[in-house]
C-alpha cells in the first residue's frame, strides 16, 4: 500500500499545486479534481490506493472517522470512501461538496463499488454500468402473513392501495437516470477490460442454471437497485424486479443491488442544484460480489451465508473497469473538460 501523508491542507497545497499545473490549481486556489472516485468501504478503496499514486491526503471535516480524507494524485485523480449505507453515503458526499476544499464544477464522479447481481443478467465478478438507480425502500410494505387474498406480495407504492399501482406521493429521490452520453462512453471505453476471476467463483457458479450466471465475468449496461436493507432470495428479488419496472414505467431492469447509490446521488443532486457539481458528469459502476438469490440446489439462507468467491474479483474489477475510464478522462482532459466528447 502507498504511504499516507496526512498533512493539513495548508501544509501541502503550495509545494504540490505549484509543481503540478496539470491539476489546475495554484497555492491560492482550491483543488480541482478531474475525476473523483467514490467507494463505500476499505475493501473497495484498497485497489485504488495500491494501484495509483494518490499521495496527497486531504482531511475533510464531516468525513467518517475510519475514512477521514480524500486521496489524490498530482494528475487529478481523487478517491474517497463514504462508509456503508444511506446515512454514511449522503453525509460524506455532502461534507465533500460543501467543504470549500474542492472546486467540483468540472469534476467527473465515478461511483465504483461491489453489489449483488441477478444471476439472469450477470455473474460473480461481472461489471455493470447503470442507466437508472432505483430506490428499493421508499414504499409501503405489509408482512406477507397479513396480505389480502390474491396479492402476490405485500409491497405497495407510497399512497397506493394495491400492488402494481403507481405512487400517489413520494420523496423525489426514488429514481435517478444518469447521463446517457457518459454511460455509453464509459461502456465503450471499458467493455474490453480484462476482468479478474477466481477458482472459488467458478466453482460456485455451478449452483445456478442461468446462462449469464454460468459465464465468465464481463462488462455490461444494467440498472442498479438501492436499499439500506441487505435483502436476499428469489421471492424478494422477483418483487424487486416488479418494483423497478413500476418506478421506471418499464424502462428499467435492475441487475445489481447495493446499499448506497440513491443516497449518494441525492447528495450530488443537491450539490448540482446549488451550482457546485455537474450532475451530467456522474457514472455509476457496480461489480458483482455475490448473487442476490439462491441457486437451484440451495435455500436462501444457504446462499446468503455461502462464500461465493466473488468478493476478490469484484473489488479488483471495480478498480480495473472504473480506472480505465478515469485514466481516459485525465489523459485527454482537453477533450473532456467541456463535457463528454462526442467521439
Secondary structure, 3 states (H helix, E strand, C coil): CCCCCECCHHHHHHHHHHHCHHHCCCCCCCECCCEEEEECCHHHHHHHHHHCCCCEEEECCCCCHHHCEEEECCCCEEEEECCCCHHHHHHHHHHHHCCCCECCCCCEEEEEEEEEECCCCCCCCCEEECCEEEECCCCEECCHHHCCCCCCCCEECCCCCCCCCCCCCCCCCCEEECCHHHHHHHHHHHCCCCCCCCHHHHHHHHHCCCHHHHCCCCEEECEEEECCCCCCCHHHHHHHHHHHHHHCCCCCCEEEEECCHHHHHHHHHHHHHCCCCCHHHEEEEEEEEEECCCCCCCCHHHHHHCCCCHHHHHHHHHHHHHHHHHHHHHHCHHHHCCCCCCC
